[in-house]
Structures are given as C-alpha cells and as structure tokens.
C-alpha cells in the first residue's frame, strides 16, 4: 500500500522525517518496505535556471542552428548552440547548464548536460523545450517565458516544483483498518499522542430537490448500509494540480475531476465510492440486488462478463421494470453508466458491502480493484455518511454543481461494536511485563477502543467495527503491545512464553506424525492430493457417501466437486506410477473428505493406505511375493496399536468397494475398513493389478486415543495352551467363535487364535478350524481339573451354538 508523506501531514501534525515515520509505523505493525522521494518534475530540474537570450545569429556551418549568448545570472553570458526555430534575442528562456540532469518525456534514460562543440562552435548548455525538461510533450520549439523573475532563478521556483515522499507499507491482510491515509494516521495518533484533524463537513447542505433518485436495497445481507445523493450542474474537467499530484504520488492515474475525487476519498478515508451519470440511471431509481444467472454485463474495461445470481449488483429500473445492472457492487463499474466528459449530473454512492459477497465476486471474475481490496477485507460501516458529505463538498468546490436531493441512508441493522472481556493478569502474562492500568486505558482509547466496566481484575473493551481483526482478548493485548512498543519489553534472564488458550490433551498433529513415521518406516510414501475431483467418482460408489459438495465457479468438469473419499485420489496416483513402470507401491494419505447431508456441509478427516504389486523385491535369499490381504492387515493392526485401539469387533466390509475385506469396530463404531478392492473400481482408472486399500476414520481414532498408560504386574503363574480341532458350517466365521469363547470364559481365557483352516471335498459345505486357547490364573497355578472343566464348557458352547463336531 502506498502512502504520501505530505498527505499524512494534512491529517496529523508531523515534525518527524519520513525515515522516522517509517520506523514508527514499522514498530506498530505497519511494516514500511521502502521510502522514495517523489518530485512533480522528475529530477527536480537541478542545474536548470531562467536565462535571457542576449544575441542570436545563424550558425555559419549549419542553416538550422543558431549561435546565442544567454545571461543566466553569472559574470559572463553562456555561449549556446540552439537548433530551435523560434529562438530570438530578448527572450526569457529555460537553460540547462553544464552538469544538469534532465529526464526528457518518454525516455527512461537521464540526459546529462556536458560542454561540447557543435559544428566547431562551443556550446555551454542547452535552451530547453517542454519535452526536454519533462514538463510536457511538445517539441515545436523552446519554451519562451513571460516572467519578471531575474536571470539565474532556479527553474524549480518558476514551475513551482514540489516534492513528496512515497511510503510503501507491506499491509498484512488483517489490517484492513490501515488501508488509507486516515487509517495510517490513526496509528501515528496512538504512538505520537497527537490528535487527527479531519476536514469539516459542517458546510454540507442540500441546495434543492430537483433530482431525487430513490434507492431500494433488496439484499441487506450483502449490503448492510447504502448511502447516496445527487449533484446536478457539475462540469467534468481536468482535476486541479494539487489533486492530480496527490494521486500521482501514490501511483494512480488522474482521469477527471469527479472520478479523481472518488479515488481521493478512497485512499484518504478508506471508503470506496462510485459516481454514476444520473442521466443514465434509467427509471430514476437505484436498486441494490442480484440478477438472474448469466446476465451479460459490460464493465469499464470493455469486457462482457456473465453475472452470477450470487453477485450483488447496483441496478437501475429497466424499461421492462426489471433491474438493469449498472455496476458490480464493491468491485467494478459499468461501461455505460460511468461519468464522461458530457456528464452534467451524478448520483454519488457510498456504501458498506459484505466482505464475503465482494470477495466471492472479485475472485470469480479475477478482478482486483482498490475498491474490492478494501471491501473484501472489511471497511468501516460508520464511514459512508461522512465520506459522502466530504466527497460532495469537494465536487462542489472543484466541479461546481448543487446538491439536488436529500441524503439517502439505508441502514436497517447497524453493525455493533465488539465487546471483549479483558483480565489484567492475562495482559501481563502475554506482554511479559506489568503495565499500569492508566497506561493500558490510555493506549486503548488512543486506538478508539473504549474501556468500560473497569474493576480491579479487568474491564470490557468496546472495539469499533472497523477493527475486524480485534475480537478476542489476545487481539486487544496485541494492540496494547504494538503501541507500547515491543522494544520496551525487557528480556528476562529466564526467557519464557505464555498463552491464553489450552493445548488439546492429545495433539492431533503429533499423533498424525507418529502414524506417518510408522508407515514410512515400513516403506510407505506419503501422498498429498487435490481435494477437487470428478463427480463420477462419488457416483460410482452409490448414495452411501451423501451428496457431493459442488464448486460454484469450477474451472473444469474434472474438478467440479469436492472429493467424498480418498479412494480415487490414491488410485489416480497408482495409475500415474503404474504407467511409468513403477508397479510396487506402498502409499498413504492424510486428507479431508466433504459431504452434503440434509443441506449441511460435513468435513471429515481420513487416512487412506494403499498396497499393490510385490510386497518385497527379489533377492538372493528370498523370492519376490505379491501383496496379500494379510500384509495390509498387519499394517492396519500396527496403526491401531499405535493409536492404542485394542478391543475391536469385526464384520464384513462393504461389498460395493471391497471384493473381500473387513470392517473393524471400536465401541461398535467403524474405525477402519480394509481389503481387496473390487476390480471394477480399479478398472475405472485402467488399473489391472490387484489393489489393497484401507480407509481409516482418523477423527474417530483421535477421539478414541488415550495417552494414559496402565502398568500391571507380570503374572507369577504360568499360562497354559490347549488346542481344539472343530468341524462346522463353512459360513461360521472365526470372529463368531472367538466372541463365543470370551462370553463362555471371562476369567481364565487370555487369547484365542486359529492356526489352521482346512476345506476339502470330504468336508462338503463345512470346514475345519484348528484353534488354540491360552488360559491363565493370576492367583494360582492352573490344575488339570480346572483346565479340563474350562475346555468342556467351551466345547459345549461350540456344539450348542454352531453344531460343531469336535475332532479327537
């Protein structure tokens, strides 16, 4: 952001140099990136003076050159060879003496005057034309002056050259309040303890009611406040020199007096404004509303744009009674409704638009204007009325005219101040130093933050709505510290830091890092994929994922929805690598999925794991082997163990995704589904090799994690193993047998494991499980009698519930 040093001095008394002001602003958080001297005529015409042509004769060697002597206030006149056709004796002229540096119009290279010989004649300077001085573009002849200034007077005095300093501030996004000279002056007011003087608007008055233009705001969410008035009898012309110089200093091209004034107010007070040609406001009515989707609209740059139903527009009343767009609210004006040289009356707008609406529109059209820059960060809702009066008075002063309507101010729900509860102990903790209560109050009030409800322990800070970045206790403390000065806080011998918010008991980022390191140590590579994806991916898995979240301004159909699953992002990576002969892959990704359910948007954190190709490479002592289900199961169990998930239940995974797989449940809620993907899903990305996939509910894993560790004494008494071989219906799963065993024996049973499964032609419709049971009593050694009794109960349960046949 660019700030004029002289402009600032109009708002607040400044005796400090630009460099000193730069240091003060940087100390308040408005980091000054550079300070540059700006002159109304580049170079300041150093070494250029007023002279008088004493003699003028034709050059004997050249018809187009003249030999002149010029008095420039020295002891002897200068001999100058001049090629201008209009040079003559007796003229007052501008002379560049030897050593002067000029910046001719249209050239970036400076011209350094040297003593020279031209066709044998000595030339000790140059009699200058307008373009050679850089004060204009004419080269028809030398400048002939009508002045009584004595010879030798610096040309800078004749031209009234002024200099200024451009202060470049690297404005951070949170400091929208400082996006103007007034905003910067507010910070200087606080640190310098000097008052700001704003121009008075007491002279504002309505002259007549000859041009009433009513306003209707149909969308108060997008436009909480709208003010306007009309001015008639104006004369559009070039702006006065002081206004042009102000704008040129901060890099803004002067256009005409009306537009220049609206730009001036924007950079002076931080309030963007817009002027409409009143004769082009059809129906003599302004309507603030949205229009139908894809309405064509030509902006000031001559580009036709298709307006969305979510773009706020400033409209007039069309011939058919429907709103006719004139301007994209807060972003860009229209080609046909703007001020031109023939404009004689205007409708002047000053409003407060919703940052969300302006940001969305500006991004959709890729339009970044001075207006949208301020509106989308948050302007002052209490400024439009003052800015409107200030602009109207300036227009009357510069362009003439009469205020031809009452001020319209539509503000149905005024924006309230922010109320922030403050504790003195928290101020001391965060600053690292105890400040006097009166000092704290003085600093805050210098920043327009009122202190109320003050007690011994704290107070309530009333923050004006233009400080959109100050809504929490820590924000207010930061305001106190930046004005008090970071450099005034002494460093203690035992340097430490403090904070107001509590850290979570389980740090999600640390747990994520733990699992990532576990997978990486097992040969996995981490992926980071785009959250935008193809709509057909989610549709391929049915309605179980909910409705997709659609992108309103998507760039292509392939990136038109937010992903509902991490599955297809991973498959795209597998396909990309497989096509480049990288077929043995171990991949994982932490990412978010997005869903719309019953009109609500849901965002979930997931962890996906992929295996395909060979689990290991061939070597001299071991052959290569393709990935199997149990390889993935082992990694899944390692992740669950790392997250301290031990007691899980099992059920078959969704057959729409997995050809074969399991879903593990913790506390009856799915925590991970894994297995072999259906070939039909992999084929959607032309993947022919088997792909094993695991999908973790990472958010649920985090909630289930418990950092507490319980230690128990190592049992003194030995454990006992007993094996059973059972024949039963092939539909019975091992999980059912395991759960039945634990229900039957809760005290002594420590582990159940299957170590052999047999299915053959001689066991039609059945299968054989070889199961081991680990028994242990922590109080005493198990006897054969107790062991046999326990095993008999287990056998009875299997025979009763599963019609199992015990093989002996």
N, C-alpha and C positions, 0 to 999 in steps of 0.2 A: 504494500500500500504506500502511496506517495503523499507526502505532507509538505506544504510550503511553510517555511520559517516565518516569512512576513505575514502570511495568512494567520498563523497561530498568534502572532503578536497583536492582531486585531481583537482576539478573544480574551487574552490574558496578558498581563504585564510580564514582559520577558527582558531581563537585562543580561542574561547569560548568553554566551556564544552558542552557535549551532552545535559545536562539538560537546559543550557542557550539557546542552539539552539532550543530545543523543545519549550521553551517559546516564542521565536521569531517567529517560524513557526506558532504556535497556534494564535499568535496575527495577523498574516497575513491572517488567514482563513484556513490554513492547520493544522487542529486540530491534535495534537500529542496525541495518545491514550496510548502510552507506550514506554519506553526506556529500552532495555535489553542488558547487556554485552554478547558478543559472543566471545568465545575463540576457536582457531583452534583445541585444545585438551581440552575437557570439564574439567572444574575444574582448568585448568592451571598447573596441576602437582605440586600443592603446597605441600611442605614437601617431595618431591621426588628429590633425588640427585644422582650424579655419585659416585660409590664406586669401591673398588678393593678387590677381594677375596684374603685374605692372606693365609688362611688354609682351607682345605676341607677334612673331614673324614666321614666315614659311621656312620650312627646313630646305636648305639648298640641294640636298640629296634625295628628298622624297616629297612628292606633292601632297600626300595625305598627312604629313606630320608637321607640327608647329614647334618652334623654339620659343619657350616662355621663360620669364623670370617672375618668381612668385614670392611675395612677402609673407612669411609665416611667423613674424614677430621677432626674428633674430636680428643680429647685427647686419648680416648681408642677405640679400634675396637668394633663393634657390634657383638653379637652372634646371628646368624640367622639360623633357621632350614629351609632347602630348599628341595623341592621334585622334582626339575628339573633334568633330566638325564644328561644334558650337563654341569652342574656346575663343575668348576675346579679352583684350586688355580692359581693366576696370572691373572685372567680375570678382565677386566673393565666391570662393570655391572650397571644396574639401580636399585636403592634401595629406597623403600618406607619406611620412618622412622615412628616411633610411632606417631600417630596423623594425619598422611597424609590421605587425602580423595581421593579415586580413583573412576573412572567411567568406569568399565570394558565394553568391547564391547558386545553389545547385551543385556545389562541389564539397566533398568531404575533406579535401586536402587544403591546408592553410597556405597562404601566399605570403612569403617573407620578402619585404622590400629591400633591395640592395642598390648601391650606387653602380651605375652601368653606363656603357657607351652605346648609343643608337645611331647608326649611320655616321659615326665619327663625332657625334655630339654628346657631351656629358649630360646625364640625367640624374638628379639628386633626390628623386622622389616620384610621386605619381598623383596627378589630379584625377579624382575618382568619380566614376559613375555610380549610379544607385546599386547595381548588381555587384559591383566590385567591393562595395562596403558591406554587402549582405543585408541592406535595409529594404531592398525591393528586388525586382527582376528586370527593370528597364536597362537597356544598354544603348539607347538612342544618342546619348551624349553625356557630358559631365554634368554633375549637379551644380546648378547656379543658385546661390543663396540670396535671400532678401533678409539681411540681418545687419544690425549695428554692432554686433559683438566684435571686439578687437581682434586683429590678426594674432594668431598663435593660441587662441582659445581652444581647449580640447574639444574635439567633435562630440565627445560623450556629453558635454554640457549642452551643446546645441540640440542634440537628439533626445536629451532627457533620458539617457540610458539608466535603467535601474537594474539592480542585481538582487537575487534571492538565493536561498539555499533549499535544495530539494532533499528532504529527509526520507530515506527509504526504510520502511518498517516491515519486518517479516511477521505479518499478522497471523497469529495462530487461530484455528477455527473457532475456539471458544470465546475469543474476544471480539464478538460482533459489535459490542458497545463502542469499540475504539475505531470503527471503520469510517471515521470522519475527523475533521479538524476539531470539532466540538468535543468528540469523544476523547481525542488525544489531550485536549486542553483540560478535560476533567481529571486525568491522571496527573498532569502538571499542577493542577489546583491542589491536589492532595499532598504532593511531595513538597511543593514550594509554599504552601499555605497562603495562596493568593486567590482572590475571587475572579470568577469568569464574568465578562461583560458581554451579554448577548444584545444584538440590535433590538431596539424597542419596536413594538408593533402597535403602540397606542394610537398612532396616526391612521390606522386602518379604519375605513368606514365604507359603507355601501352607498354608492352615488345615486343609483336608480334601480328600477325593476324592469328594465327594458328587455332583458334577455334571460328569462327564467328557464332553466333546464332541470327538471326534477330527476331524481335518482331512485332506482328500485334495486335493492340488494336481495337477490333470491337465494343466495348461498352464504349465510352468515358464518358457517364453519370455515369456509375458505377465505372469507373477507369479514373479519370481526369488526372492522371500522373503515368507513369510507367518508371522506370529506371532499367538497368541491365547490366551485363558484364560477361565474362567467365574467369576462372582462371584454368590453367592446371598445371600438375606436382606437385600436392599437396600430402601430406602424412597425412592421417587421423590417429590420435593417441589420447592418453590421453592429456588433457589440462595441461598447466603448473600450478604450485601450486597457484600462485597469482590469476589466473583466476578462478580456482575451488573455492578458498576461497571467492572471491567476490560473486560468485553465491550462494555458500552455506550459506553465511551470510544472504542473503535475501530469503532463502528457496527454491532455485532452484537446482535440481539435475544435476550434471555435466554428460554429455553424451559423447561427443568427441569434439576435438578442433574446428571443423567447426560449429557444432550446438551451442556449448557454446559461440562462438564469436557472432553469430546472436542473441542469448539471451542476451548477454552482451550489444550489441548495443541497443537493445530494451529497456533495463532498464537504460542505460546510457543516450541516446538521446531521448527516447520516440518514436523511429522509428522501428516498427516491420519489420523483414526481413525474407527471406526464401532462402535456398540453395538447388538447385536441382542437382542430379547427372547428369552431362552433357551427359554421355553415354546413359542415359535413356530418353533423350529428343528426341523422335522419329522425323525423318524428319529434325532434327537440326533446328527447328523453334518453337518459343513460340507464342501462340495465346491466347489473353485475351478476352473471350467471354462467352456466355451462351450456354448450350447444350439442347438437346431435353428433354422433360418431362420424369421423371422416369429413367433417365440414371443411371445405377448402378456404384457406386464408393466406393472403399475400402480406408478408412482413416488410419492414422498412428496407431490408436488403434486397427486395425484389424477388424473393424466393417464395414459391407457393408451398404451404405446409398443410398437412391434413390434421385438423384439430380433433383431439380425443374427447370423449364425453367426460373425462376426468381433468380437463384443462379449464381453469377459470378464465373467462373472457370478459372484457369490458365491451359492451354492445350498445348499439342504438336500436331504435324501433324501426324494423324494415317495413317496406311498403305492404307486405302481406301480414304485418302485425307480429311476425316472429323476430327474435333478436338477431341483429345483423352485427357480426364481430367487427370491432374497431382496433382492439389491442389485446395481446396476450398478457393478462394481469400480472404485473410484477416482473415481467420478463422482457417483452419486446413489443414495440409499437407497430401499427399497421401502415401500409404504404399510402393508402388513400385518405386517412383521417388526420395525418400529421400537419404540422404548421409549415406553410410555404411562404414565399415572398408576397403572395397575394392575400394572405390571411389578414383579416381586419378585426376578428373577434375570436376568443378562445374559451373553451371550457377547461379549467385547471383542476387537476386531480391530485389529491394527497391522501394516501390510504395506508392501512396496515393489513397485509395479506398473510395468510397462514404459511409458515416456513415449509411445512410438509407439502402443501399444494404447489408452491413455487418451485421447490427443489425437484419434485417429481416431473413437472412440466419442463423445467430447464434441462434436466438430464435426458428426457425423452427426445427433445429437439436438438440436444448438444449445443445449447445457447448459453453462453456465459457473458452476462452484461453487468455493468456496475449496479444496476437495479436488482437483478436476481442474486448477485453476490451478497447483497445486504439482506434482502427479504428472506432468503433461504437459511440465513444464519440467525435471524431474529432481530427486527428493528424495534424501536420504542413505540408502543401503541399510544403513548401520550404526546407524541411529537407531531402527528399530521396536522392538527389545527394551527399550531404556532407556525409550522413550516409553510402552510398555505397562506397565512396572512403575510409572512415575511416575503414570500415569492411574489404575491400580488403587489405589495408596495414597491418592490424592485422593478417589476414590469411597468408600473405606472411611472416610476422615475426615469426609466430608460426608454420605454416604448410608448409611453403615454397611455391613454385609454381611461375608461371608467369602470368601476366595479358595478356590474349590471344585474346582480342577483344577491339574495341573502346567502350566507354560507350554509351549505348542506352538510350536516354531521350525523351520520347514521352509525350509532354505537350502542346496540341493544344490550350487550352484556360486557361492561367494562372489564378489562383484564386486571386482576387483583395483584397486589404486591405479594411477594413471597415472605412467609413468616418462618423464621429459622430459630429454633431454641438453641441457646448457647450456654456453655459451662466454662467458668474461668479456669478451672483445673484442666480442661481439655485444651484451652488456648495455650496455657503454659506448657503442657505436655508436647504439643505438636511444634510449637515455636522453639522450645528448648530454653526458654528464658521467661521469667515472670515479668509481665508488663503492668504498669499502673492502670487502674480501671479508667481513670480520666483520659489517659493516653489512648486506650483502646476505643473509648467512646469518641474522642476527637478524630481519630483516623477514620472510623466508620462513617461519621457524619460528614467528613470531607469527601467521602465517596458516595454521598447521597443515601447512605444506609442508616435509617433511624434506629436508635436504641430505646426500647420500651421495656416495661415490666422488669426493671432492674432490681435485683436482690443482691445479697452478699455472695451468693454462689453462681449467679448467672443473669441472663437477660434474654429478651427476644429481639432479634434483628429483623427489621422490616426492610426488605430488599426491593428496590424498584424493578418493574417488569422488564426494563431494557437490559438488565443484567441476567440474561438467560442462563449464564454459566454459574450463578451463585444461588444454589438452592439447598445446600447441605451445610452442616456445621463446619466440616473441613474446608469447604469453599470460602466461607466467611473468614476463617482463620488464615487462609492463604491471602485474602485481601488485606488483612491486618499486616501480615508479614511482608508482603511486597512493598507496601507503603512505608512501613517502619524501616525496612532495609535488611536484606539478607546479610549484608556485611556487618551489621551491628550486633549480630548474634554471635557471642564468643564461643569458641570451641572449647569444650571441657576436656580435662585430662583423660577422662574415660568416656570417649565419644560413643553415643548410642542413638538409637532412633526409636520412635514410638508410633502408634497407630490408634485409630478410634474403632475401626471395625474388627471383629474377631475373625481369625482364620478358621476355616472348617476343620472339624476334628480329623476328618480324612481328606487329605489334599488330593483332589481328583487328578491333578497334573502329575504328582509324584507316583500315584498308583498306575496311571497310564504309562509313565516312563518305565516302571517296574515290569509291566507286562510286555512292553515293546522290547526291552532289553532281553527278557526271557525268550521271546520269539526270535530276535536277531541272533542270539547265541545258539539257536538251533538251526541257523542257516536261512532264516526268512529275510525278505526285503520288504521295507515299508512302502506303501503307495499313498499318494495324495491325488485324488481325482476331483474333477469338476462336479459341482452339485447340480448343474443343469444337464438334462438328458433328454432322450427321446420319449414321447408319450406312449409309444407302442410297447416299451419295456414293461411299464407298470401294468398295462392292459393284458400282457401275456400271462400274468400271474393271477388274474381274476379280480374279484372285488374285495378280497381279504385285506388289502392294503389301504382301503379307503379311496377317496377321490384325490387325484393329483393336484398339487398347487401349481397353477398356471402362471406363466410370466406374461404381464400385460404388454410389454414392449420388447418381445423377444427378437433376436437378430436372425434366427433361422428356425425352421421347424424341428431340426435335430436338437435344438437347445431351448425348447419351449416350455418345459415343465421342470419342477424340482424333483430330484430323484426320491423314490419311495423305498428303495432298497439299495444296499451297497453291492448287490449281486452283479448287476450288469456292468457297473463301473469296473469291477475286478475282471470280468470276462473280457471286456474290451482290452485291458492290459495284457491278459493271457493271449488273446488273438494277435495283438500287435507283436508280442515277443515270439510267438509260435511262427508267425510269418517271416521272422528273421532268424529262424533256426535255433531259437532258444526255447526248448521244449520242457526242460526240467525246472519247474518253477515252484517256489515257496513264497507266498505273498500274504501280506496283511494290511489292513487299513482301519484307522480310527476315523469315523466320519459321521455326518448327520443325515438323517432321512426326514422327509417332510410330507405331511398328510393333511388333508382337509376332511373333517368329520363333523357333520351337523352344523356346517357353517363356521366351524372353529379350526384354526390352523394349529397343527401339532408338530413339534420338532423333537426328534429323538436322537440320542447318541448311540451308535452301534459300533461293534468291532467285527470285521469280517476276516476270515482266514481261508486261503486257497492252496490246494496241493494238486499238481498234475505232473505227468511224466514219471521219471525214476526218482525213488526216494534217496538213492545214493549212486555215485558214479562207480563204474567198474574199476577194479584194481587187481594187483597180482594175488592178493589173498582173499578177495571177496568179489563175487559177481554182482553186477547191477541188478536192481529189482524195481519193478513198478510199484507205485504208491498203492496201498490197500487201505481199506476202511480203518483198520486198527492203527495205522500210522497217524491218521488225523485224530482218532480217538485219544491217542496218547498225548498229543499236543493240547487237545481240549482239556484233558484232565490236569495237565500241568498249569494251564491258565486258571482253572477253577481252584486248584490247590494254592496257587499264588494269591488268589483273592479270598482264600480261606472258606471256600464253599465245599463242604464235605458231604453232608447228607442230602443226596439228590434222589429223585424218583425219575423213572424212565418211561417213555411212551414213544410210539412210532412217530416219525417226523411227517410233515405234510407231503403227501404223495404228489401234489401239484408241482413241487420243487425237487423233491428227492426221489430217486429210484429206490434207494434203500437208505435208511438213516434213523437217527434217534433224536428226540427232544428231551433234554434234561430239565427237571423242575426243581426249584428250591422254594420251600414253603408253598408248594402247589402252584407256583407261577413259573412259566417257561423262562429259563435263563440262557439256553443255547440250543440251537437246532443244527445238526451236522450230519453229513453223509455224502453219498454219491449223487451228483446232480443228474436229473433226467437228461438223456441225450438230446431230447427235443429242444431244451433250453440252450444247451451249449451250441447246437447247430444254428441257432439264430445269429451267432457271430462266427459261423463256419469253423467251429472248434470240433474236431473229430475225436481227440483223445479224451479219456475219462477225466473228469474234474471233480475233486472232493472239496466240499465247501462247508464252512461253519459260520453261523450268524449268531453273535452274542448280543444280548441286551445289556449294553455297557452301563446304562444308567441304573438298571436294577442290580447289576453286580456291585456298583459303588455303594448302593444303599444297603446291600447285604454284608458288605465288608465290615469286619470288626477288628480293630487293631489290638484289642486286648488279647493277652496270651495267658493261658491257664497251664500250670505245671502240676503234674501228678507224680506220685512216687512210682518208681519202677516196681511191678509186682514181684513179690518174693517167691511166688509159687509158679511152677511151670504150666505152660499151655499144652493141650492135648489135641491131636488131629485124628478125626475119624472120617472115612470115605464111604460114600453110598453110590451105587450104580442103579439108576431108575429108568424104567421104560414107561413112556407116557405119550399122550396125543401130541403130534408134531406142532400143533397150534399153541401149545403151552410154552410161554417164554421163560427164560431163566430168571428174569426180574420177578415174575409171579412166584417162582419157587423161593427166591431169596426173601421176599417180603413175608411169605407164609412162614418161613423158618424163624424170622425175627419175632413174629407175633406169637409163635409157639414157645420159644425160649428167649426170654428177655434178660435173664441174669447171667447165664454162663456163656452164651454164644457171642463170640468176638468177631468172627469173619466167616463168610460163605463164598466159595469160589468154584467155578466149573473148570475142570482141567481136561475134559474130553467130551466130544459130541459125536455120535455115530448115527447115520441114517443109511439104510441099505434096503435091498429088495426083500430081505427076510423080515424087515420091520415095516411092512406096508402101512402107511398112514400114521406111523409112530416114529419116535426117535429115542435114543438112549443118551442120558446125561451122566457123566461121572462127576460127582460133587464132593468137595472137601469141606469139613466143618471144623473150625478152631474153637475149642472150649477152654475156659479158664475160670478158676475161682480165686479171687484175690485174697481170700481169708485163710484158705487151706488147700492142701493137695487133693486133687480130684481122685476119687476111688473108682474102681471098675464098676461098682454098683451104680453110682451116680451117673457115670458116663453112659452105661447101657440104658438106664432109665430115660435119660435125655434123648438118646438116639431113637428109642422106641416111640417116644412122643412125636418126634419129627417124622418117623416112618408112617405113623398113624395119620398124621396130618396130610402127608402126600397121598396116601391111599384113599383117604376120605375126600379130599378136595379135588384131586386130579386123577383119581382112579389109576394111580401109578402102580407099577409092578416092580418090586424090589428084586434086583438080580443078586443072587448069593453065590 
